[in-house]
Amino acid sequence: MSDSTMATYLAEHPRMAGVLFTVLLLLTQAGNAAAANNAAISGP
């Protein structure tokens, strides 16, 4: 999907901009939590 097509779609459906932002925010938080969960401390 090109940038102009996406911009046109979001202009026609403004609520989807908020939905996309929320989904990206949740994915970012989930990725950080998964990365922190698998951290291992190796040592004696």
C-alpha positions as CSV (number, residue, x, y, z in Angstrom):
1,M,0.0,0.0,0.0
2,S,1.5,3.3,-1.0
3,D,1.8,6.3,1.2
4,S,-0.8,8.3,-0.7
5,T,-3.3,5.4,-0.6
6,M,-2.8,5.0,3.2
7,A,-3.2,8.8,3.7
8,T,-6.4,8.8,1.6
9,Y,-7.7,5.8,3.6
10,L,-7.0,7.5,6.9
11,A,-8.5,10.7,5.7
12,E,-11.7,8.8,4.9
13,H,-11.6,6.8,8.2
14,P,-10.2,9.1,10.9
15,R,-11.0,6.7,13.7
16,M,-8.7,4.1,12.2
17,A,-5.7,6.4,12.8
18,G,-6.4,6.1,16.6
19,V,-6.8,2.3,16.2
20,L,-3.5,1.9,14.4
21,F,-1.7,4.1,16.9
22,T,-3.1,2.0,19.8
23,V,-2.2,-1.3,18.1
24,L,1.4,-0.1,17.5
25,L,1.6,1.1,21.1
26,L,0.5,-2.2,22.4
27,L,2.9,-4.1,20.2
28,T,5.8,-2.0,21.4
29,Q,4.9,-2.6,25.0
30,A,4.5,-6.4,24.4
31,G,7.9,-6.5,22.6
32,N,9.6,-4.8,25.5
33,A,8.0,-7.0,28.0
34,A,8.9,-10.2,26.1
35,A,12.5,-9.0,25.7
36,A,12.8,-8.2,29.5
37,N,11.3,-11.6,30.4
38,N,13.9,-13.6,28.6
39,A,16.9,-11.7,30.1
40,A,19.2,-14.1,31.8
41,I,21.9,-13.3,34.3
42,S,24.8,-15.6,33.9
43,G,27.5,-15.8,36.4
44,P,29.0,-17.9,39.2
